[in-house]
């Protein structure tokens, strides 16, 4: 959160694509909490139109923007190849960066960027999935010890590094060595809406489904994802976390109060404005029985689950800049993308691959 409740967190954005617009919309909806001081849009054709559409100062270069405004940090919402040189440019200018995911496209790029962080660059990564309310609630249940030490996490909720970030956090892993086996399966299904929700006709698509088993010895992660899960009403997410004393299956939590007393509770989303209640609708939080396992810090704004999560990234980035407290550091993002790259390699080769210790391993 901002150090002074009367002063919104001020940040700038580099990029003019969908991800950049997501941050701008969020700042509009939470104008008392966040303010965009400027945006860098390098494409001349998009430059003027972007400024008119958002009523925000738009600049052609990073240096032009930084000569005119002084944001607390800069969000890099650019392509994978463009991100590492942008992070280097921000580090050279002493500007903290909230990096797009992943911070670099390949292993060599990840190693180079981690050298940058080791030399003092202030970088955190905008990985939001573990902050999405229903995942945050599940993580809180695991952290409470209710299901005992977690030994298995099966995540079918997000692709690649996003899904792996959840697996690692559910299992309490850092950079442990793993053996990865993976496969890719393709099957027909009715087409789904695009990123903007458009769907003009029925069509048959053939999306790939990637399934990877990450064996950490005493813990197992299973990543299972197909692209329509992000957009289609007939492909849903599934999450299973097993521990020695219980398990979480989606929104159901089963655990043992003692060795002969099983307990079943449901994660209940508490939403304001339902039925005939007066006022706008928003998520108040998530309860497990009588306990709050997630409280929405951005009430009463009406936000989607991912808007809440990205807003939390911005708030935590502000805290990091002020105090140095990390929330999703570069090494975590690097490990998650590294494992994701290995999952793809294992699927393409049709044989297991071994994850090794990398320079960022802790």
N, C-alpha and C positions, 0 to 999 in steps of 0.2 A: 504493500500500500504506500501511498505517498506519505512523505514525512509529515506534511501539513495537510489536514483534511480539506482545507480551502484551496489547496494548490494541486491541480491535476498532474499526474505523471506525464511528462512531456517527452515524446519520442519522435523520431523521423523514420522514414521508410525509403529503401532503395528498391525500385521495381514498380511495374505498372500492370501486372497480371492479376489473375484471380486471387492469389494468396495475398497480394498487397491490398487489393480492394476489401478483402475480409477484415484486415486490420483497420482500414478506414471506416468501414461500416460499424465496427465494434466501438471505435472512438466516438462516432456520432451517437450511438445508443447509450454510451456511458460517458457523456461529455463532462460530468462532474468528477470523473475519476481519471480520464485520459485525454490527452490533447496531441494531435499530430502537428508538429511545427513545420514540416516540409516533406516533400516527396521528390526523389530523383527518378525521372523518366527519360531515358536516353533516346528513345525513338522520337525523332522530330515530328512525325505525323500524329503520334499520340499525345505529345507534350501539351499543346494548347487545349485540346479537347479534354484532357484529364483534369487540368486546372479548373476549367469551367464546370465540369461535372461535379467536382468535390469541393469547390471553394477553398482550396488549400494551396499555399505557395508551391509551385512546381519548378524544379531546377533541372538543367541539362547534365550537370556533373556533380560529383560528390563534393569537390572543393568549392564549387559555386554555392552549394547549399550550406556547407559548414562555415563559409565566410559571412553568411547572412543570419543563420539561426544557431542556437546552442542547445541541442536536445540532450537529455540525460543519457540516451543511448540510441543506436540506430538498428532497426530491424532490416535484415537482408532477406528480401523476398524475390530472389532471382533464380535462374536456372542452376542446376548442379555444377556445370563447368564454370559458370561465372562467379560462384560463391567464394572459392578459395582466394582468388586475387582481390576480391572485395574485402574479405576479412583481413587480408594483409594490408590493404590500403587504410582501413579503419585503425588497425593496430599501429601503423606508422604515425597516424595522427592522434593517437592516444584516446580514441573514442571507443567506449564499450559497445559490443555487438551482441544482439540477439539473433543468432544465426538460423537460417532456414534449415530444414531437414532434407537430406543428410548434409553435414557440413562440407563434405567433399565426395566426388563420385566414386573414387576407387581407393584401394589400400594405400598406394603411394601418396595420394592427396591427403588422406587421413593422417598419415605419419608426418607429413610436412606441416599441416595445420596444428598438430599437437606440439611440434617444436615451437611454433609461434606462441602458443599458450604458455609453454614452459619458459619462454623468454619474457613473460609478463603481460601478454595481451589479455584483455578482459573479454572473455567470450562465454556465453551460455547458449544453449540450443533450444529452439522453440518446439520441443516434443511435447504435445499436449495430451496424448492418449491416456497416460496414467493420471491425468488431472480431470478427465471427463467424469462427471459425477458418479455414474454407476460403477466405473472401474475404480475410482477413488474410494467408494464405499467398500468394494470387495477387498481392496488393499488394506483398508482400516480393519476389516474383520480378521484378515490374516495377521496383521500386526498385533491385534489384541490377544493372540494366542488361542482363540476359541477352537480352531481346528488342529492345534498342535503344530509341530514343525512341518512346513509344506514340503512335499516330495515330488509333486507332479502338477504341471500346469498345461492345460490344453486350451489354446487360444485360437478361436476362429472369429475374429472381430476386426482385424486390420492387417494390411499387407506388410511384408518385409520387416524393416527396422521398427516400424510402429508396433507390430505384433510381438517382435522379440523384446522390445522395451517392456511390454507388459509381462512376458514370460520371466524375464530376469528379475523384475521387481516382485512378482508373486512368489518366486522361489528364493528370494534373498541372495541373488548371485551378483558377483562383480565381474571379474574377468577370468573365471575358471576355464580350464581347458575342456573342450567337448569334442565328441565325435558326432558328425552330422550325416544323416541319411535322408534322402529326399526323392520325391517323384512328382511328375506333372501329369495331370489327367485332363482330358478335354471331352466335354459332353454338350449336346445341344440344349438350349433353353430359349424361351421367348425373350426378346430384347427388352431393355430397361431404359429409363429416362437418362438424358445426358446430365452434365454437371449443373445446368440451369433448370433442370426439371422438365425439359421438353421431350415429348414422345408423340410422333405424328402418325405412326402406323404400327401394326404388328409385324414383327420380323423374327426370324430365327438366327440367333448368334451361337457361337461355339467358344465360350470363354474357357480359359485354362484354370484349373484348380491346382495350386501348389500345396503339397503336404510335406512337412519336414519334421524329423525326429532329432532333437538335440539332447544327446546323452551326456550328462555331466557326472556320471558315476553313481552318486547317491541321489541325484535328482534328474527328472526327465521333463523336457519341454516339447510340446507338439504344436507346431504352427500349421494351421489349415486355413487357406483363404482362396476365394475366387472374387474377381473384381465386382460382379453384380451385387455382392453383399453391401457395397457402399450405396447403391442406388435402387435396387429392385425390392419390391414388396414381397417377393416369393423366395428371397434368399436372406436369411437372418443370421445374426451373430450368435455364437455359442462360447461360453467360458466355463471351464471346469478347473477348480483348484482343489487338490487332495492333500490332506495332511494326516498325521498319525491318529488324530482324535476326531476327524470330521472332514467335510468337504463342502465346497460351494459349487452349485450348478446353477448358472445364470443368477436368478434372484432368490434361490432357495439355499438356506444354510442349515446343514445337519451336523450336529456335534454331540459329544458325550459330556453330560454334566458330571457323571462319574461312570465307572465301567459298566454299570447296568442301566443307566438312565439316558436314553437318547432324547435329544431336543431338536425340533424342527421349527425354524423361524423363516420369515420372508423379508427380504429387503423391500421396504415400502417407500415409494416416492410420495412425498407430501407436497401437493401442488395447490397453490392458492387460486381462487377464482373459478373453481369447478362448480358445476350444477348452478344454483341460483345465488352464489356468493357475489357480493358487490366488489368491483375492482378488477384490475387486470390479472391475467394468469401468469404465474411464475413458479419455478421450483423453489420451495422453501428448504428442502433437504431430504435426506434419506434416513429412515430409521430401521433398526433391527430390534424388534421388540420395543422396549421402552427407551433404548439408547439411540442417540443420533450418531450415525457413522459418517454422515456428510452433512455439512451446513453450507448453504449457498452464500458466499460473501458478497454477492452482487444484487441481492434483493433490494427493491422490488422490480428491477428491470426484467423485462420479459425476454429472456435469452435462450437460445438452443443449448444443448449439452456441450457442443464444441465451442460455442461462443463463451460459455462459462469457463471452459478449460483454457482457451487462449487468453482471456482476460486475466486468469490466474497466472499465466506465463508472464504477462506484462507487469502485473503487480509484484511478482517474485523477482523479476528482472530489476525493477526499481529498488527492491530491498538489497539485491546483490550489488548494485552500483553504490548504494549508500553504506553497506556494512561488509561486503565481501562474502556473504553467505550464499553458497552455490545451491542451485535447485535442480539443474540438469546440465552438468558440466560437459565439456568437450569429450572427455575420456568415455563417458557413458554413451554419448551419441556415436562415437567412433566404434565402440565395442558392438553396439547394436547393428550398425550398418555393416561392419566387418562380418558378423555372423550371418547377416542377411545375404551378403555377397557369397558366402560359403554355401548357404542353402541353395542359391541359384546354381552354383557350380556343381553341387552334388546332384541336383535334378538333371542338369544338362549332361553330366558324365555318366549318370546311372550307377554310381558307386559312392561309398562313403568318403568323406573328407575329414581331415583333422584340423581343428582350430588350435593355433599356437599362441603363445604369449606375444603380445605386441608392445611397442615402446610405451604406450600409455597404461599398460596393465598395472593394477595396484594390488 
